[in-house]
């Protein structure tokens, strides 16, 4: 299940898994950092779907060179159930985007969630303080991480805007565990709630928020001084980000979140690199030609 080849010659291995996976920028980010820090680690993108992930993790436990995995859609919930243990806040969220492989002949797998730190750090770096009126678009695993990231910034309440509120009811349990009041708002009210929010995090797939963007752009009186983080970074700017910026708001690219969560992953895979956080951040921004905030 775990592929072999030229990467096996490296001392350590890591990868991002999900399906589809060819678009992932994680190999570019991690590869640049390991080269810059002199860490002999290959990092690849491996297409793994939900039917394959159990066997893939079993093979990982039988390996010796693996340091960790980045986990993307649609595997974040499944991996949380399959690893040997999880850390906070992954244990509360039930969502894992990072797996650390233990050292030894029978390594254990520990699940983490660095998306939470990615959201919090990306927003804080853009100047966001304590959100007073926060909103999240979407109700999946990334939305759960967004709620937790907003909680880290001090948000006491978050409106979660979803197409089927009943399907996102678990976010209210998560909010309760984090000390955040969650209001599940039907999508039909998005154009009312979003403009009234000082911080908005869109966790929707690319182009899924386009209808909302058109509705906001068509409203001549729409103005905002709030901040929008759109986790969908391709294409960029998204229509939602463009409409938000046109109305006077500040936009935070999803690429910022991706980079900040990847910095946390590097520190988990290679704790000895943790002291070089500023270097890791600079190398990752340079690797994708992005402007650091």
BANU-534417 format. One record per residue (C-alpha): residue in three letters; chain; x, y, z. Coordinates in Angstrom, 2 decimals. Each point is the difference from the previous one (the first is absolute). Last residue first. Layout:
BEGIN
+------+-------+---------+---------+---------+
! senu ! dovex !      px !      py !      pz !
+------+-------+---------+---------+---------+
!  ALA !     A !       X !       Y !       Z !
...
+------+-------+---------+---------+---------+
//
This chain:
BEGIN
+------+-------+---------+---------+---------+
! senu ! dovex !      px !      py !      pz !
+------+-------+---------+---------+---------+
!  UNK !     A !    1.87 !   39.34 !    6.55 !
!  UNK !     A !    2.32 !   -2.11 !   -2.14 !
!  UNK !     A !   -0.40 !    0.47 !   -3.73 !
!  UNK !     A !   -0.29 !   -3.25 !   -1.95 !
!  UNK !     A !    2.43 !   -1.37 !   -2.60 !
!  UNK !     A !   -0.84 !   -3.60 !    0.84 !
!  UNK !     A !    3.44 !   -0.99 !    1.29 !
!  UNK !     A !    0.68 !    3.50 !    1.35 !
!  UNK !     A !   -2.93 !   -0.23 !    2.39 !
!  UNK !     A !    1.17 !   -3.44 !    1.11 !
!  UNK !     A !    3.60 !    1.12 !    0.52 !
!  UNK !     A !   -1.06 !    3.01 !    2.07 !
!  UNK !     A !   -2.26 !   -2.06 !    2.27 !
!  UNK !     A !    2.64 !   -2.68 !    0.54 !
!  UNK !     A !    2.61 !    2.65 !    0.85 !
!  UNK !     A !   -2.30 !    1.68 !    2.51 !
!  UNK !     A !   -0.84 !   -3.39 !    1.54 !
!  UNK !     A !    3.68 !   -1.02 !    0.36 !
!  UNK !     A !   -0.29 !   -1.05 !    3.65 !
!  UNK !     A !   -2.46 !   -2.71 !   -1.02 !
!  UNK !     A !    2.47 !   -1.71 !   -2.34 !
!  UNK !     A !    1.15 !   -2.45 !    2.72 !
!  UNK !     A !   -3.63 !   -1.01 !    0.37 !
!  UNK !     A !    0.13 !   -1.59 !   -3.48 !
!  UNK !     A !   -3.42 !   -1.41 !   -1.00 !
!  UNK !     A !   -1.86 !    2.15 !    2.53 !
!  UNK !     A !    1.98 !    3.18 !   -0.74 !
!  UNK !     A !   -0.44 !   -0.58 !   -3.74 !
!  UNK !     A !   -3.74 !   -0.43 !    0.54 !
!  UNK !     A !   -0.30 !    3.31 !    1.85 !
!  UNK !     A !    1.66 !    1.81 !   -2.92 !
!  UNK !     A !   -2.48 !   -1.78 !   -2.27 !
!  UNK !     A !   -2.90 !    1.54 !    1.94 !
!  UNK !     A !    1.42 !    3.49 !   -0.58 !
!  UNK !     A !    0.61 !   -0.67 !   -3.70 !
!  UNK !     A !   -3.48 !   -1.33 !   -0.73 !
!  UNK !     A !   -1.60 !    2.87 !    1.94 !
!  UNK !     A !    1.94 !    2.54 !   -2.03 !
!  UNK !     A !   -0.88 !   -1.84 !   -3.22 !
!  UNK !     A !   -3.65 !    0.44 !    0.92 !
!  UNK !     A !    0.53 !    3.64 !   -0.81 !
!  UNK !     A !   -0.94 !    2.61 !    2.63 !
!  UNK !     A !   -2.28 !    2.78 !   -1.21 !
!  UNK !     A !   -0.63 !    3.41 !    1.58 !
!  UNK !     A !   -3.32 !    1.70 !   -0.65 !
!  UNK !     A !   -0.80 !    3.15 !   -1.96 !
!  UNK !     A !   -2.95 !   -1.25 !   -2.05 !
!  UNK !     A !    2.29 !   -0.80 !   -2.94 !
!  UNK !     A !    2.05 !   -2.16 !    2.38 !
!  UNK !     A !   -3.04 !   -2.07 !    0.93 !
!  UNK !     A !   -1.14 !   -0.37 !   -3.60 !
!  UNK !     A !    3.49 !   -1.12 !   -1.06 !
!  UNK !     A !    0.25 !   -2.46 !    2.90 !
!  UNK !     A !   -3.38 !   -1.51 !   -0.87 !
!  UNK !     A !    0.93 !   -0.26 !   -3.66 !
!  UNK !     A !    3.15 !   -1.82 !    1.01 !
!  UNK !     A !    3.24 !    1.91 !   -0.23 !
!  UNK !     A !    1.50 !   -2.38 !   -0.65 !
!  UNK !     A !   -1.04 !   -3.11 !   -1.90 !
!  UNK !     A !    1.18 !   -1.96 !    1.91 !
!  UNK !     A !    0.40 !    1.01 !    3.65 !
!  UNK !     A !   -3.20 !   -1.44 !    1.46 !
!  UNK !     A !    0.48 !    0.76 !    3.72 !
!  UNK !     A !   -1.71 !    3.37 !   -0.38 !
!  UNK !     A !    0.89 !    2.18 !    2.99 !
!  UNK !     A !   -2.16 !    3.14 !    0.01 !
!  UNK !     A !    0.70 !    2.97 !    2.26 !
!  UNK !     A !   -2.42 !    2.80 !    0.88 !
!  UNK !     A !   -0.15 !    3.64 !   -1.08 !
!  UNK !     A !   -3.16 !   -0.61 !   -1.99 !
!  UNK !     A !   -2.20 !    1.68 !   -2.60 !
!  UNK !     A !   -2.98 !   -1.40 !   -1.89 !
!  UNK !     A !   -2.31 !    2.86 !   -1.00 !
!  UNK !     A !   -0.02 !   -0.70 !   -3.73 !
!  UNK !     A !   -1.00 !   -3.64 !    0.52 !
!  UNK !     A !    0.98 !   -1.76 !   -3.23 !
!  UNK !     A !    3.44 !   -0.84 !    1.39 !
!  UNK !     A !   -1.55 !   -1.76 !    2.99 !
!  UNK !     A !   -2.30 !   -2.14 !   -2.15 !
!  UNK !     A !    2.80 !   -0.82 !   -2.43 !
!  UNK !     A !    2.26 !   -1.06 !    2.86 !
!  UNK !     A !   -2.76 !   -2.17 !    1.48 !
!  UNK !     A !   -0.39 !   -1.77 !   -3.35 !
!  UNK !     A !    3.80 !   -0.45 !   -0.23 !
!  UNK !     A !    0.31 !   -1.65 !    3.44 !
!  UNK !     A !    0.43 !   -3.51 !   -1.43 !
!  UNK !     A !    2.64 !    1.32 !   -2.43 !
!  UNK !     A !    2.85 !   -1.92 !    1.69 !
!  UNK !     A !   -1.20 !   -2.19 !    2.89 !
!  UNK !     A !   -1.59 !    1.69 !    3.02 !
!  UNK !     A !    1.90 !    0.73 !    3.21 !
!  UNK !     A !   -0.78 !    3.73 !   -0.07 !
!  UNK !     A !    1.18 !    1.75 !    3.15 !
!  UNK !     A !   -1.69 !    3.32 !    0.78 !
!  UNK !     A !    1.16 !    2.57 !    2.57 !
!  UNK !     A !   -1.78 !    3.30 !    0.74 !
!  UNK !     A !   -3.40 !   -1.45 !   -0.88 !
!  UNK !     A !   -3.03 !    2.07 !   -1.08 !
!  UNK !     A !    0.74 !   -0.50 !   -3.70 !
!  UNK !     A !    0.01 !   -3.81 !    0.50 !
!  UNK !     A !   -3.24 !   -0.29 !    1.97 !
!  UNK !     A !   -2.45 !    1.54 !   -2.48 !
!  UNK !     A !    1.34 !   -1.49 !   -3.25 !
!  UNK !     A !    0.32 !   -3.37 !    1.77 !
!  UNK !     A !   -3.67 !   -0.13 !    1.05 !
!  UNK !     A !   -1.11 !   -2.52 !   -2.65 !
!  UNK !     A !    3.00 !   -2.13 !    0.98 !
!  UNK !     A !   -1.70 !   -1.00 !    3.24 !
!  UNK !     A !    1.69 !    1.23 !    3.20 !
!  UNK !     A !    1.28 !   -2.32 !    2.73 !
!  UNK !     A !    0.83 !    2.19 !    3.02 !
!  UNK !     A !    2.98 !   -1.27 !    1.99 !
!  UNK !     A !    0.87 !    1.40 !    3.43 !
!  UNK !     A !    3.70 !   -0.54 !    0.68 !
!  UNK !     A !    1.41 !   -1.51 !    3.21 !
!  UNK !     A !    2.14 !   -2.50 !   -1.88 !
!  UNK !     A !   -1.95 !   -3.10 !    1.09 !
!  UNK !     A !   -3.28 !    1.82 !   -0.65 !
!  UNK !     A !    1.19 !    1.03 !   -3.45 !
!  UNK !     A !    0.87 !   -3.59 !   -0.81 !
!  UNK !     A !   -3.44 !   -1.17 !    1.09 !
!  UNK !     A !   -1.57 !    2.77 !   -2.10 !
!  UNK !     A !    2.19 !   -1.04 !   -2.94 !
!  UNK !     A !   -1.53 !   -3.46 !    0.27 !
!  UNK !     A !   -3.28 !    1.47 !   -1.29 !
!  UNK !     A !    1.45 !    0.51 !   -3.47 !
!  UNK !     A !   -2.34 !   -2.38 !   -1.84 !
!  UNK !     A !   -3.05 !    1.60 !    1.64 !
!  UNK !     A !    1.08 !    3.42 !   -1.30 !
!  UNK !     A !   -0.24 !   -1.13 !   -3.64 !
!  UNK !     A !    1.29 !    2.71 !   -2.36 !
!  UNK !     A !    2.41 !    1.36 !    2.55 !
!  UNK !     A !    0.94 !    3.30 !    1.63 !
!  UNK !     A !    1.76 !   -0.39 !    3.34 !
!  UNK !     A !   -0.47 !    3.09 !    2.18 !
!  UNK !     A !    2.74 !    0.14 !    2.62 !
!  UNK !     A !   -0.15 !    1.17 !    3.63 !
!  UNK !     A !    2.58 !    0.69 !    2.71 !
!  UNK !     A !    2.90 !    0.74 !   -2.33 !
!  UNK !     A !    3.28 !    0.21 !    1.94 !
!  UNK !     A !    2.60 !   -0.52 !   -2.71 !
!  UNK !     A !    0.31 !   -3.66 !    1.00 !
!  UNK !     A !   -3.78 !   -0.28 !   -0.39 !
!  UNK !     A !    0.34 !    1.26 !   -3.58 !
!  UNK !     A !    2.47 !   -2.81 !   -0.66 !
!  UNK !     A !   -2.37 !   -2.54 !    1.57 !
!  UNK !     A !   -2.89 !    1.20 !   -2.18 !
!  UNK !     A !    2.28 !   -0.13 !   -3.05 !
!  UNK !     A !    1.07 !   -3.55 !    0.88 !
!  UNK !     A !   -3.64 !   -1.06 !    0.13 !
!  UNK !     A !   -0.58 !    1.74 !   -3.34 !
!  UNK !     A !    2.94 !   -1.95 !   -1.44 !
!  UNK !     A !   -1.73 !   -3.22 !    1.02 !
!  UNK !     A !   -3.31 !    0.87 !   -1.59 !
!  UNK !     A !   -2.68 !    2.65 !    0.65 !
!  UNK !     A !    0.54 !    2.75 !   -2.53 !
!  UNK !     A !    0.33 !    3.78 !    0.18 !
!  UNK !     A !    1.25 !    1.13 !    3.41 !
!  UNK !     A !   -1.07 !    3.24 !    1.68 !
!  UNK !     A !    1.48 !    2.15 !    2.75 !
!  UNK !     A !   -1.56 !    3.04 !    1.63 !
!  UNK !     A !    2.29 !    1.29 !    2.77 !
!  UNK !     A !    3.24 !   -1.55 !   -1.21 !
!  UNK !     A !    2.90 !    0.61 !    2.40 !
!  UNK !     A !    2.95 !    1.50 !   -1.89 !
!  UNK !     A !    0.42 !   -0.33 !   -3.76 !
!  UNK !     A !    3.11 !    1.72 !   -1.34 !
!  UNK !     A !    0.82 !   -2.10 !   -3.05 !
!  UNK !     A !    2.50 !   -2.08 !    2.00 !
!  UNK !     A !   -2.78 !   -0.75 !    2.50 !
!  UNK !     A !   -2.24 !   -1.36 !   -2.76 !
!  UNK !     A !    2.69 !   -2.26 !   -1.45 !
!  UNK !     A !    1.12 !   -1.11 !    3.48 !
!  UNK !     A !   -3.51 !   -0.95 !    1.17 !
!  UNK !     A !   -0.99 !   -1.81 !   -3.20 !
!  UNK !     A !    3.27 !   -1.94 !   -0.27 !
!  UNK !     A !   -0.01 !   -0.76 !    3.72 !
!  UNK !     A !   -3.34 !   -1.74 !   -0.44 !
!  UNK !     A !    1.11 !   -1.66 !   -3.23 !
!  UNK !     A !    2.81 !   -1.62 !    2.03 !
!  UNK !     A !   -2.23 !   -2.86 !    1.16 !
!  UNK !     A !    1.89 !   -2.92 !    1.49 !
!  UNK !     A !   -0.21 !   -3.79 !   -0.25 !
!  UNK !     A !    2.57 !   -2.32 !    1.57 !
!  UNK !     A !    1.02 !   -3.20 !   -1.78 !
!  UNK !     A !    1.90 !   -2.69 !    1.88 !
!  UNK !     A !    3.28 !   -1.46 !   -1.20 !
!  UNK !     A !    0.69 !   -3.72 !    0.32 !
!  UNK !     A !    3.80 !   -0.31 !   -0.38 !
!  UNK !     A !    0.57 !    3.44 !    1.51 !
!  UNK !     A !   -0.65 !    3.69 !   -0.59 !
!  UNK !     A !   -3.54 !    1.34 !   -0.13 !
!  UNK !     A !   -1.71 !    1.18 !   -3.16 !
!  UNK !     A !   -1.60 !    3.41 !    0.31 !
!  UNK !     A !   -3.28 !    0.43 !   -1.85 !
!  UNK !     A !   -1.33 !    3.40 !   -1.04 !
!  UNK !     A !   -3.41 !    1.15 !   -1.30 !
!  UNK !     A !   -2.13 !   -1.71 !    2.63 !
!  UNK !     A !   -3.68 !    0.69 !    0.71 !
!  UNK !     A !   -2.06 !   -1.24 !    2.95 !
!  UNK !     A !   -0.12 !    3.62 !    1.14 !
!  UNK !     A !    0.47 !   -0.67 !    3.70 !
!  UNK !     A !    2.80 !   -2.54 !   -0.40 !
!  UNK !     A !    1.59 !    2.09 !   -2.76 !
!  UNK !     A !    0.29 !    2.95 !    2.40 !
!  UNK !     A !    1.79 !   -1.48 !    1.88 !
!  UNK !     A !    1.93 !   -3.18 !   -0.77 !
!  UNK !     A !   -1.11 !   -3.22 !   -1.66 !
!  UNK !     A !    0.84 !   -3.65 !    0.55 !
!  UNK !     A !    0.56 !   -3.27 !   -1.87 !
!  UNK !     A !   -1.15 !    1.37 !   -3.35 !
!  UNK !     A !   -3.07 !   -1.43 !   -1.76 !
!  UNK !     A !   -2.89 !    2.18 !    1.19 !
!  UNK !     A !    1.79 !    3.31 !   -0.62 !
!  UNK !     A !    1.14 !   -1.38 !   -3.36 !
!  UNK !     A !   -3.62 !   -0.44 !   -1.08 !
!  UNK !     A !   -0.93 !    3.57 !    0.92 !
!  UNK !     A !    2.89 !    1.63 !   -1.86 !
!  UNK !     A !   -0.11 !   -2.29 !   -3.04 !
!  UNK !     A !   -2.05 !    1.81 !   -2.66 !
!  UNK !     A !    1.81 !    2.32 !   -0.16 !
!  UNK !     A !    3.51 !    0.62 !    1.27 !
!  UNK !     A !    2.45 !   -1.76 !    2.29 !
!  UNK !     A !    3.65 !    0.96 !    0.48 !
!  UNK !     A !    1.96 !   -3.05 !    0.99 !
!  UNK !     A !    2.92 !   -0.73 !    2.27 !
!  UNK !     A !    3.52 !   -1.12 !    0.82 !
!  UNK !     A !    0.23 !   -3.19 !   -2.07 !
!  UNK !     A !    3.33 !   -1.80 !   -0.26 !
!  UNK !     A !   -0.81 !   -3.19 !    1.90 !
!  UNK !     A !   -3.11 !   -1.45 !   -1.59 !
!  UNK !     A !   -2.49 !   -2.55 !    1.36 !
!  UNK !     A !   -2.20 !    2.64 !    1.60 !
!  UNK !     A !   -0.19 !    1.77 !   -3.36 !
!  UNK !     A !   -1.29 !   -3.17 !   -1.62 !
!  UNK !     A !   -2.88 !   -0.01 !    2.46 !
!  UNK !     A !   -0.64 !    3.66 !   -0.80 !
!  UNK !     A !   -0.33 !   -0.79 !   -3.70 !
!  UNK !     A !   -2.28 !   -2.97 !    0.70 !
!  UNK !     A !   -2.40 !    2.25 !    1.90 !
!  UNK !     A !    0.24 !    2.79 !   -2.62 !
!  UNK !     A !   -0.98 !   -2.08 !   -3.02 !
!  UNK !     A !   -3.82 !    0.20 !    0.02 !
!  UNK !     A !    0.11 !    3.67 !    1.01 !
!  UNK !     A !    2.21 !    0.96 !   -2.94 !
!  UNK !     A !    3.78 !    0.20 !   -0.24 !
!  UNK !     A !    1.87 !    1.93 !   -2.70 !
!  UNK !     A !    3.56 !    0.51 !    1.24 !
!  UNK !     A !    1.80 !    3.36 !   -0.09 !
!  UNK !     A !    3.70 !   -0.22 !    0.88 !
!  UNK !     A !    2.46 !    1.21 !    2.62 !
!  UNK !     A !    3.55 !   -1.35 !    0.15 !
!  UNK !     A !    2.01 !    0.68 !    3.13 !
!  UNK !     A !    3.72 !    0.60 !    0.50 !
!  UNK !     A !   -0.29 !    3.14 !    2.11 !
!  UNK !     A !    2.55 !    2.66 !   -1.04 !
!  UNK !     A !   -2.13 !    2.87 !    1.29 !
!  UNK !     A !   -0.47 !    1.62 !   -3.40 !
!  UNK !     A !   -0.55 !   -3.33 !   -1.76 !
!  UNK !     A !   -2.55 !   -1.09 !    2.57 !
!  UNK !     A !   -1.76 !    3.34 !   -0.26 !
!  UNK !     A !   -0.26 !   -0.01 !   -3.80 !
!  UNK !     A !   -1.35 !   -3.54 !   -0.04 !
!  UNK !     A !   -2.64 !    0.81 !    2.62 !
!  UNK !     A !   -1.46 !    2.93 !   -1.93 !
!  UNK !     A !    0.23 !   -1.51 !   -3.50 !
!  UNK !     A !   -1.30 !   -3.38 !    1.17 !
!  UNK !     A !   -2.89 !    1.79 !    1.78 !
!  UNK !     A !   -1.17 !    1.90 !   -3.09 !
!  UNK !     A !   -2.68 !   -2.60 !   -0.75 !
!  UNK !     A !   -1.56 !    0.00 !   -3.48 !
!  UNK !     A !    0.85 !   -3.66 !   -0.70 !
!  UNK !     A !   -1.90 !   -1.16 !    3.11 !
!  UNK !     A !   -3.48 !   -1.08 !   -1.03 !
!  UNK !     A !   -0.40 !   -1.81 !    2.33 !
!  UNK !     A !    1.98 !    0.29 !    3.21 !
!  UNK !     A !    3.48 !   -0.61 !    1.36 !
!  UNK !     A !    2.92 !    2.37 !    0.60 !
!  UNK !     A !    3.37 !   -1.61 !    0.49 !
!  UNK !     A !    2.95 !   -0.58 !    2.31 !
!  UNK !     A !    3.16 !   -2.07 !   -0.23 !
!  UNK !     A !    3.33 !   -0.08 !    1.79 !
!  UNK !     A !    3.54 !   -1.16 !   -0.81 !
!  UNK !     A !   -0.53 !    0.32 !   -3.74 !
!  UNK !     A !    0.49 !   -3.02 !   -2.26 !
!  UNK !     A !   -3.71 !   -0.80 !    0.23 !
!  UNK !     A !   -0.73 !    3.11 !   -2.08 !
!  UNK !     A !    1.41 !   -1.72 !   -3.09 !
!  UNK !     A !   -2.64 !   -2.67 !    0.01 !
!  UNK !     A !   -2.54 !   -1.51 !    2.35 !
!  UNK !     A !   -3.67 !    0.70 !    0.33 !
!  UNK !     A !   -1.91 !   -0.65 !    3.22 !
!  UNK !     A !   -2.75 !   -2.47 !   -0.93 !
+------+-------+---------+---------+---------+
//
